[in-house]
Amino acid sequence: MGESKRRKETLGEKYGQEQNIFPWLPITKKQGEQFVIWTTRGAWAGIGLLVVTWITIRFIGPGFGWWHVD
């Protein structure tokens, strides 16, 4: 008997279903990976927005008289 058949008999109905990260947490491993991907994208978007804001305040703003930096 092959390992997959043995595993299928042992797991029964749960065979082929994704496992949760922790038994008490209803989040699958794939959902955890997607969370990491989206939060990484959000972090980079925030960093980009911070840089654009800094450039606007530091260089463009004084040219329009918004903010004076000596």
N, CA, C and O atoms as a GROMACS GRO file, in nm:
protein
  280
    1MET      N    1   0.084  -0.117   0.000
    1MET     CA    2   0.000   0.000   0.000
    1MET      C    3   0.090   0.124   0.000
    1MET      O    4   0.189   0.130   0.072
    2GLY      N    5   0.054   0.222  -0.082
    2GLY     CA    6   0.133   0.345  -0.091
    2GLY      C    7   0.107   0.439   0.025
    2GLY      O    8   0.008   0.427   0.097
    3GLU      N    9   0.198   0.531   0.040
    3GLU     CA   10   0.188   0.627   0.150
    3GLU      C   11   0.064   0.715   0.138
    3GLU      O   12   0.000   0.746   0.239
    4SER      N   13   0.029   0.755   0.016
    4SER     CA   14  -0.088   0.842   0.000
    4SER      C   15  -0.217   0.768   0.036
    4SER      O   16  -0.307   0.829   0.094
    5LYS      N   17  -0.227   0.640   0.003
    5LYS     CA   18  -0.346   0.563   0.040
    5LYS      C   19  -0.354   0.548   0.191
    5LYS      O   20  -0.462   0.557   0.249
    6ARG      N   21  -0.242   0.525   0.254
    6ARG     CA   22  -0.238   0.511   0.399
    6ARG      C   23  -0.279   0.643   0.465
    6ARG      O   24  -0.354   0.645   0.562
    7ARG      N   25  -0.228   0.752   0.412
    7ARG     CA   26  -0.263   0.884   0.465
    7ARG      C   27  -0.412   0.912   0.447
    7ARG      O   28  -0.477   0.967   0.536
    8LYS      N   29  -0.466   0.873   0.331
    8LYS     CA   30  -0.608   0.895   0.302
    8LYS      C   31  -0.695   0.816   0.399
    8LYS      O   32  -0.796   0.867   0.446
    9GLU      N   33  -0.655   0.693   0.428
    9GLU     CA   34  -0.731   0.613   0.524
    9GLU      C   35  -0.723   0.671   0.664
    9GLU      O   36  -0.821   0.668   0.739
   10THR      N   37  -0.607   0.723   0.700
   10THR     CA   38  -0.588   0.778   0.835
   10THR      C   39  -0.666   0.907   0.853
   10THR      O   40  -0.731   0.926   0.956
   11LEU      N   41  -0.661   0.996   0.755
   11LEU     CA   42  -0.726   1.126   0.768
   11LEU      C   43  -0.876   1.122   0.741
   11LEU      O   44  -0.951   1.203   0.795
   12GLY      N   45  -0.919   1.030   0.660
   12GLY     CA   46  -1.062   1.018   0.630
   12GLY      C   47  -1.114   1.138   0.554
   12GLY      O   48  -1.065   1.169   0.445
   13GLU      N   49  -1.215   1.207   0.612
   13GLU     CA   50  -1.278   1.322   0.545
   13GLU      C   51  -1.185   1.441   0.532
   13GLU      O   52  -1.203   1.522   0.441
   14LYS      N   53  -1.089   1.454   0.618
   14LYS     CA   54  -0.998   1.569   0.615
   14LYS      C   55  -0.892   1.557   0.507
   14LYS      O   56  -0.815   1.652   0.487
   15TYR      N   57  -0.884   1.445   0.437
   15TYR     CA   58  -0.782   1.425   0.334
   15TYR      C   59  -0.802   1.523   0.220
   15TYR      O   60  -0.913   1.536   0.168
   16GLY      N   61  -0.698   1.592   0.181
   16GLY     CA   62  -0.703   1.686   0.069
   16GLY      C   63  -0.744   1.827   0.108
   16GLY      O   64  -0.737   1.917   0.025
   17GLN      N   65  -0.785   1.848   0.231
   17GLN     CA   66  -0.823   1.981   0.275
   17GLN      C   67  -0.699   2.052   0.330
   17GLN      O   68  -0.607   1.990   0.383
   18GLU      N   69  -0.701   2.183   0.316
   18GLU     CA   70  -0.587   2.260   0.367
   18GLU      C   71  -0.587   2.260   0.519
   18GLU      O   72  -0.692   2.261   0.583
   19GLN      N   73  -0.467   2.258   0.575
   19GLN     CA   74  -0.454   2.261   0.720
   19GLN      C   75  -0.451   2.405   0.770
   19GLN      O   76  -0.409   2.497   0.699
   20ASN      N   77  -0.498   2.423   0.893
   20ASN     CA   78  -0.489   2.555   0.955
   20ASN      C   79  -0.348   2.577   1.007
   20ASN      O   80  -0.273   2.482   1.032
   21ILE      N   81  -0.312   2.704   1.023
   21ILE     CA   82  -0.181   2.737   1.076
   21ILE      C   83  -0.169   2.682   1.218
   21ILE      O   84  -0.071   2.617   1.253
   22PHE      N   85  -0.271   2.710   1.299
   22PHE     CA   86  -0.281   2.656   1.435
   22PHE      C   87  -0.418   2.590   1.446
   22PHE      O   88  -0.512   2.636   1.382
   23PRO      N   89  -0.432   2.486   1.524
   23PRO     CA   90  -0.563   2.421   1.537
   23PRO      C   91  -0.672   2.515   1.589
   23PRO      O   92  -0.789   2.500   1.553
   24TRP      N   93  -0.637   2.609   1.673
   24TRP     CA   94  -0.735   2.699   1.733
   24TRP      C   95  -0.757   2.826   1.650
   24TRP      O   96  -0.841   2.908   1.687
   25LEU      N   97  -0.685   2.843   1.540
   25LEU     CA   98  -0.696   2.962   1.456
   25LEU      C   99  -0.754   2.922   1.320
   25LEU      O  100  -0.691   2.845   1.248
   26PRO      N  101  -0.873   2.973   1.284
   26PRO     CA  102  -0.937   2.930   1.160
   26PRO      C  103  -0.880   2.998   1.035
   26PRO      O  104  -0.956   3.050   0.953
   27ILE      N  105  -0.748   2.996   1.019
   27ILE     CA  106  -0.683   3.055   0.902
   27ILE      C  107  -0.594   2.947   0.841
   27ILE      O  108  -0.514   2.885   0.911
   28THR      N  109  -0.610   2.926   0.710
   28THR     CA  110  -0.530   2.824   0.643
   28THR      C  111  -0.392   2.879   0.610
   28THR      O  112  -0.368   3.000   0.617
   29LYS      N  113  -0.303   2.790   0.573
   29LYS     CA  114  -0.167   2.832   0.538
   29LYS      C  115  -0.168   2.923   0.416
   29LYS      O  116  -0.092   3.019   0.409
   30LYS      N  117  -0.254   2.893   0.319
   30LYS     CA  118  -0.262   2.975   0.197
   30LYS      C  119  -0.312   3.116   0.231
   30LYS      O  120  -0.263   3.215   0.176
   31GLN      N  121  -0.409   3.126   0.321
   31GLN     CA  122  -0.457   3.258   0.362
   31GLN      C  123  -0.348   3.335   0.435
   31GLN      O  124  -0.339   3.456   0.421
   32GLY      N  125  -0.266   3.266   0.513
   32GLY     CA  126  -0.154   3.330   0.581
   32GLY      C  127  -0.052   3.385   0.482
   32GLY      O  128   0.000   3.494   0.500
   33GLU      N  129  -0.025   3.307   0.377
   33GLU     CA  130   0.068   3.353   0.273
   33GLU      C  131   0.014   3.476   0.201
   33GLU      O  132   0.088   3.570   0.173
   34GLN      N  133  -0.117   3.475   0.170
   34GLN     CA  134  -0.178   3.589   0.103
   34GLN      C  135  -0.172   3.714   0.193
   34GLN      O  136  -0.150   3.825   0.143
   35PHE      N  137  -0.190   3.696   0.323
   35PHE     CA  138  -0.181   3.808   0.416
   35PHE      C  139  -0.042   3.870   0.412
   35PHE      O  140  -0.028   3.992   0.412
   36VAL      N  141   0.060   3.787   0.409
   36VAL     CA  142   0.198   3.837   0.404
   36VAL      C  143   0.221   3.914   0.274
   36VAL      O  144   0.284   4.020   0.275
   37ILE      N  145   0.172   3.861   0.163
   37ILE     CA  146   0.189   3.928   0.033
   37ILE      C  147   0.123   4.066   0.034
   37ILE      O  148   0.184   4.165  -0.006
   38TRP      N  149  -0.002   4.074   0.081
   38TRP     CA  150  -0.074   4.201   0.081
   38TRP      C  151  -0.015   4.302   0.178
   38TRP      O  152  -0.007   4.421   0.146
   39THR      N  153   0.028   4.257   0.296
   39THR     CA  154   0.087   4.352   0.390
   39THR      C  155   0.222   4.402   0.341
   39THR      O  156   0.259   4.516   0.368
   40THR      N  157   0.296   4.319   0.269
   40THR     CA  158   0.424   4.364   0.211
   40THR      C  159   0.399   4.470   0.105
   40THR      O  160   0.468   4.571   0.100
   41ARG      N  161   0.299   4.446   0.020
   41ARG     CA  162   0.264   4.547  -0.082
   41ARG      C  163   0.220   4.678  -0.016
   41ARG      O  164   0.258   4.786  -0.060
   42GLY      N  165   0.140   4.666   0.089
   42GLY     CA  166   0.093   4.785   0.160
   42GLY      C  167   0.208   4.862   0.223
   42GLY      O  168   0.209   4.986   0.222
   43ALA      N  169   0.306   4.790   0.276
   43ALA     CA  170   0.422   4.855   0.336
   43ALA      C  171   0.501   4.932   0.230
   43ALA      O  172   0.541   5.046   0.253
   44TRP      N  173   0.523   4.870   0.115
   44TRP     CA  174   0.597   4.938   0.009
   44TRP      C  175   0.519   5.058  -0.044
   44TRP      O  176   0.578   5.161  -0.077
   45ALA      N  177   0.387   5.046  -0.053
   45ALA     CA  178   0.305   5.160  -0.097
   45ALA      C  179   0.318   5.274   0.004
   45ALA      O  180   0.327   5.390  -0.034
   46GLY      N  181   0.318   5.242   0.132
   46GLY     CA  182   0.334   5.344   0.236
   46GLY      C  183   0.469   5.411   0.229
   46GLY      O  184   0.480   5.532   0.248
   47ILE      N  185   0.573   5.332   0.204
   47ILE     CA  186   0.708   5.389   0.190
   47ILE      C  187   0.713   5.483   0.070
   47ILE      O  188   0.771   5.592   0.079
   48GLY      N  189   0.653   5.442  -0.041
   48GLY     CA  190   0.649   5.528  -0.160
   48GLY      C  191   0.574   5.657  -0.134
   48GLY      O  192   0.617   5.764  -0.176
   49LEU      N  193   0.461   5.647  -0.064
   49LEU     CA  194   0.384   5.766  -0.031
   49LEU      C  195   0.462   5.858   0.063
   49LEU      O  196   0.455   5.980   0.049
   50LEU      N  197   0.535   5.802   0.156
   50LEU     CA  198   0.619   5.880   0.246
   50LEU      C  199   0.726   5.956   0.168
   50LEU      O  200   0.751   6.074   0.196
   51VAL      N  201   0.790   5.891   0.072
   51VAL     CA  202   0.895   5.956  -0.008
   51VAL      C  203   0.836   6.069  -0.091
   51VAL      O  204   0.894   6.177  -0.098
   52VAL      N  205   0.720   6.045  -0.154
   52VAL     CA  206   0.656   6.149  -0.235
   52VAL      C  207   0.618   6.268  -0.148
   52VAL      O  208   0.636   6.383  -0.188
   53THR      N  209   0.564   6.241  -0.030
   53THR     CA  210   0.528   6.349   0.062
   53THR      C  211   0.651   6.428   0.106
   53THR      O  212   0.649   6.551   0.110
   54TRP      N  213   0.758   6.357   0.139
   54TRP     CA  214   0.881   6.423   0.182
   54TRP      C  215   0.937   6.512   0.071
   54TRP      O  216   0.978   6.625   0.097
   55ILE      N  217   0.940   6.461  -0.051
   55ILE     CA  218   0.991   6.540  -0.165
   55ILE      C  219   0.905   6.664  -0.185
   55ILE      O  220   0.957   6.773  -0.210
   56THR      N  221   0.773   6.649  -0.173
   56THR     CA  222   0.683   6.763  -0.190
   56THR      C  223   0.708   6.869  -0.084
   56THR      O  224   0.720   6.987  -0.115
   57ILE      N  225   0.717   6.827   0.040
   57ILE     CA  226   0.736   6.924   0.149
   57ILE      C  227   0.876   6.986   0.143
   57ILE      O  228   0.890   7.106   0.164
   58ARG      N  229   0.978   6.906   0.116
   58ARG     CA  230   1.116   6.952   0.124
   58ARG      C  231   1.159   7.037   0.004
   58ARG      O  232   1.227   7.138   0.022
   59PHE      N  233   1.119   6.998  -0.116
   59PHE     CA  234   1.169   7.066  -0.236
   59PHE      C  235   1.063   7.147  -0.309
   59PHE      O  236   1.089   7.261  -0.347
   60ILE      N  237   0.947   7.092  -0.330
   60ILE     CA  238   0.844   7.161  -0.410
   60ILE      C  239   0.772   7.267  -0.327
   60ILE      O  240   0.746   7.376  -0.376
   61GLY      N  241   0.740   7.234  -0.202
   61GLY     CA  242   0.667   7.327  -0.115
   61GLY      C  243   0.732   7.463  -0.100
   61GLY      O  244   0.663   7.564  -0.117
   62PRO      N  245   0.862   7.472  -0.070
   62PRO     CA  246   0.924   7.604  -0.056
   62PRO      C  247   0.918   7.687  -0.185
   62PRO      O  248   0.915   7.810  -0.178
   63GLY      N  249   0.916   7.622  -0.300
   63GLY     CA  250   0.906   7.696  -0.426
   63GLY      C  251   0.773   7.767  -0.441
   63GLY      O  252   0.765   7.869  -0.509
   64PHE      N  253   0.670   7.715  -0.379
   64PHE     CA  254   0.538   7.778  -0.384
   64PHE      C  255   0.510   7.863  -0.261
   64PHE      O  256   0.402   7.920  -0.248
   65GLY      N  257   0.607   7.871  -0.171
   65GLY     CA  258   0.589   7.950  -0.052
   65GLY      C  259   0.510   7.879   0.057
   65GLY      O  260   0.465   7.944   0.151
   66TRP      N  261   0.492   7.745   0.047
   66TRP     CA  262   0.415   7.671   0.146
   66TRP      C  263   0.490   7.657   0.276
   66TRP      O  264   0.432   7.664   0.384
   67TRP      N  265   0.620   7.637   0.264
   67TRP     CA  266   0.698   7.603   0.382
   67TRP      C  267   0.838   7.658   0.359
   67TRP      O  268   0.898   7.635   0.254
   68HIS      N  269   0.887   7.727   0.455
   68HIS     CA  270   1.020   7.786   0.438
   68HIS      C  271   1.119   7.713   0.529
   68HIS      O  272   1.103   7.709   0.651
   69VAL      N  273   1.223   7.654   0.467
   69VAL     CA  274   1.326   7.582   0.541
   69VAL      C  275   1.457   7.655   0.520
   69VAL      O  276   1.500   7.674   0.407
   70ASP      N  277   1.521   7.698   0.629
   70ASP     CA  278   1.649   7.769   0.617
   70ASP      C  279   1.763   7.672   0.613
   70ASP      O  280   1.879   7.713   0.604
   0.00000   0.00000   0.00000
